[in-house]
Amino acid sequence: MTNQKTAVARLEAVATRAGQEYLEKEGFVQLFPPRLVRASGACENIDTLFSVSGNGQNRWWQDAAGNLLPAYLAQTGQLYLEAFVPSLKKVYCIGPSFRAEPKIDNRHLTEFTMTEIEFAGDFEDLLRYIENYLKAIARQLIDHESLALNDWGLTPADLTRLRSLPLALPRTTYDEAITILKNYDPQIAWGDDISTEHEKMLIKHFGNQPLFITRYPDPSWNHGQEIEVEKFFNMIPDPQNPGRVLSTDLILPFAGEAVGAAARIYDLETLKQRLTNSRMFKRLQEKGGTLDDFAWYIANLENTGSLPHAGCGFGMSRILQWLRASNNITECVTFPANRGNLI
Amino acid sequence: MTNQKTAVARLEAVATRAGQEYLEKEGFVQLFPPRLVRASGACENIDTLFSVSGNGQNRWWQDAAGNLLPAYLAQTGQLYLEAFVPSLKKVYCIGPSFRAEPKIDNRHLTEFTMTEIEFAGDFEDLLRYIENYLKAIARQLIDHESLALNDWGLTPADLTRLRSLPLALPRTTYDEAITILKNYDPQIAWGDDISTEHEKMLIKHFGNQPLFITRYPDPSWNHGQEIEVEKFFNMIPDPQNPGRVLSTDLILPFAGEAVGAAARIYDLETLKQRLTNSRMFKRLQEKGGTLDDFAWYIANLENTGSLPHAGCGFGMSRILQWLRASNNITECVTFPANRGNLI
């Protein structure tokens, strides 16, 4: 391997491990959720699910009643982690997230490492964990300057930038972000998605630091208009802001959205109602899916109940982009996988 | 979750982490190899490869020339790790290994966590790493007796058994093992696979401790007969024992084969010759595969060369079976996945 590739591998190892050590120190227990799953392993974008077949058969699996089932590659371990929050309180996993992303570009991968956490706690706890997770990684690099410069491929400017990380990261709500963006892009309207270009404007506006965008529109709320921005079905409504959910995305300089996070619904009936009314579920039904795809998750909630909890997924490759100040995700991970790079 | 399931999750976390800590202490660097791969992610048993499709298309990926390619789920990260041995010397990964195993039983899973290592070193180093990895896990449980008994679901008998782990684990060669087995099963012949029942006989014969079976028949050697036992193409021939390779399986009480290991071929021409003449490659060709499936691995070897190295994969679920003295693999992992249990 080239020196450059070796440095990429080393930094990926160091950053992922620094994050893991932080979580272990905080008492999180590592789980190993399945990656070959029903639709319960999908995030909101089920159109990018990969399908898997065994021995040439798409419906190779079977349920207890003998029905043949299709399987997908997991995009997230979230629901599997959530099931263990009542008993273990703080859980995490580190593993591949798969996306059938057709674009071959500098921003997307078909497979990337995601560190995910779920814990008993509230939205403020969640923001704190995300902030501290990021700082634990930056700290590890700052504290090993010589290795960072000589072995891990960072520049003095990278370390200077990491040292400037503010004690409290800037935060803006989705509503505020749209208002701010109107100064830069008069076309944008409330309800729109925040694009990569918009993310760049916001990052610059907030001083070129990681930025929390919080309280996105509630997908289950009647906004009196179609909204483009789409969030996962089990985000909890914000009691202070009708029509908004307690969610946040962390946007990083160079990388854009690197963390998706929310406080979760934990009441069974509310959850089922929000799931079956979600756009994601409607698309799943068009593909032949049913509520049965979530049978394990729902049965577990019925049996053991739940408690207030929250969680997020850290996209490690986007965090690595931020560490390296790189606009090209394929240069920041050891094995960049996309539709045009299968090895 | 039930208390039993919670204990299973905790032990899985503790054991996997104890193994990881051992590797980190020894200077191994964690890599994140792809799990969505060409046939270079297959072990010798390519019949149990899962196929993946994107957007309904089996050949969704494309190479540089525009040819459409099928993709599989990785059974091993071995070749990807090997590529980094010349530069990083000691590397490891922890992740899912996928097998389209049609049997729904107490021994097989369609997905399980595997910890894999590759390092610059020889066969004796390999045996030592395997032994010490296992001991590091046992040590962690012995040293936390109260947690082990109260939170991790072990019994006093389990801990007594782990305390009796001998300083040096027993070793037998494949040839010796067959000779010994003839005393218990007159039907067995040299060249046969060592079945689960045979493994049990050997374990008992060697004092109910983990057992190394070393120096399996070389698949590329003309033995003057068909041999059933099949090993991966890039195991290195044993210079002391013509027709044998420097490989070992670690057989565990209750669990059977838990670790597959070998010193690897590192000469490009020998490697290509052994690959293209392997039974695995012939089956791959029948499925439409070519040497191109290994293009990345071969190109890397051409560009950067290699050096004497060895490695292995630790099947974590089988190690957990051994820790718990369980004959049922599905009771030993948090999310047991098989053809009849897709969640």
Interface residues (C-beta under 8 A of the other chain):
Chain A: M1 N3 K5 T6 A9 R10 E12 A13 T16 R17 E24 V29 Q30 L31 F32 P33 P34 R35 L36 V37 R38 S40 F50 S51 V52 S53 G54 N55 G56 W60 W61 Q62 D63 A64 L69 A71 L73 Y80 A83 F84 P86 S87 L88 I94 G95 P96 F98 A100 P102 T110 E111 T113 A295 W296 Y297 N300 T304 M316 V333 T334 F335 A337 R339 G340 L342 I343
Chain B: M1 N3 K5 T6 A9 R10 E12 A13 T16 R17 E24 V29 Q30 L31 F32 P33 P34 R35 L36 V37 R38 S40 F50 S51 V52 S53 G54 N55 G56 W60 W61 Q62 D63 A64 L69 A71 L73 Y80 A83 F84 P86 S87 L88 I94 G95 P96 F98 A100 P102 T110 E111 T113 A295 W296 Y297 N300 T304 M316 V333 T334 F335 A337 R339 G340 L342 I343
